[in-house]
């Protein structure tokens, strides 16, 4: 069952055409990885899909709800960890506070943060902040969870910590759309991968089809990451 459909999406900022006729689908339980060079339109696509940017034209349809994990955490600094997680489900979704707090504590346990519920963001490491932001998104019970480069603000050790959390969610068949620069992670976790360049989907397919492709532009892009390693 398709949970997200995007058809003929276009978005410009002034004279700069950032998204040029993008179409894609995300199936229930699928992990979609979005890769490509900086400026290719990845984050704009995600922001349009989640409703943070208004597309100029095209259609976006959901069969369910969505949530977002930001690259820079976006936690409220004056809220405790537990309040960051529970505030929206209680205030926006109007859910029973007792039920929300119970779910939040289960999510904190899942993230190995049970002892941090009364901490404030300034008392947490970057990896801990990102795990709180993941718990916050999950507490809204989304059908599709979006990640916008979830490890870009983290050092390598903390990056591994967050990628492991996302791998566990994938194993639990959480439907996810992940914009990432972690190529090995994208290959190992994503069911479907799209390679974006200059505002279009230049290549797409299963993770093996994309990463084993002989496409010269993709090989050059991946080579830069291999050189770094």
Phi, psi and omega in degrees: 000131179280125178266336180220132174231129175239129183232121170054045183283132177228143179208130177233151170243102187065233180273356182270114178273108187269320177239128186238090173062059181271131174226137177197165175226150175233123182272156177302130179083000183269148170249118177258123176260133178244118182236166178150165182293161175301138181086005182278348179108004185301306184291324177297319176301313180297316182293326174291318181297325184271350178094008178278341172233146178265122179291152177285324178200167182108177183233140174231121181229138180245144168250067184142199183244166182227159177221163185225136171251117184281157178288334182249028171074306180055038174279149175284118186294336183266003176255144172292169178304311184295324179288324175303322183281322189267344189300308184293316178302324181281313187278322184267311181276350177058037180274164181295123184303320180299317180294319182295315180297323178296316179293320180299319181291327175294320179292322176297321177297319179297326180270007183059042182231023183302329182274004185247011188296332180260006176283164174251156184310324181294346181264004185248154172284168178301318179296321178294319177300318181291324176294324175296318181294327175292315178300319179300314180295318181293330182292343175278358179055053181286153173276330177232130180247125180260141175236124178257094181045064190293349181246006188293336181263010187244153174281168187304320182294317180288330176301314180300323180298315181288320179298326178294321177298315181293322176300321179295319177297321178296320179296332178273006178066034171288130178286124185221148171238119189235114169274121187212153171254006179269094189293315180297320177298313180300319181294320185281332188255323186285139172279322182228140182231137170241137177254117182257145173205133177055038173082007178233161172276104184282332183200142176207160180160193174296163181301319179294319180299318182287310186287341176262003182297148176268005179306125188295320181293318178296318180299321180293319179297312181293328180298328178295323179286324177294324178296324179294329182282000000 
